[in-house]
Amino acid sequence: MKNASAVSKKTVVLPFSKLKQAIAVCLRDLGFITEVSKKTEKDNISVLEITLSYNGGVSKINDVKRISKPSRRVYFGAKDLHTVKNGHGATILSTPKGILSNSQAKKELVGGEALFMIW
């Protein structure tokens, strides 16, 4: 999505998974993307079609930084969560209550594995 927004693409098509769909729904709620839809292409292959969000021709996704990696998992408690770029970004977490942003996780008082930061 970061590369597609850098070249002003309108949509991105990804292979479908429940995790990707949950992350896309969280990003839609934050306003980084406008629409998420599951579609079936030929040979019954499910794909996830994501429509990116732009503000006056400028992408709302400026940068994405991956936090947890297979070699190093990073976990945050509810009290350890902070704002990203003075509230203009978000940290996406995998929590026991599903995929949540840092602000949603603070409200729910849950922590979890930090997947990435987006701003």
Buried (B, 14 or more C-beta within 10 A) or exposed (E): BBEBBEEEEEEBEEEBEEEBBBBBBBBBEBEBBBEBEEEEEEEEEEBBBBBBBBEEEEBBBBEBEEBBEEEEEEEBEBEEBEEBEEEEBBBBBBBEEBBBBBBBBBEBEBBBBBBBBBB
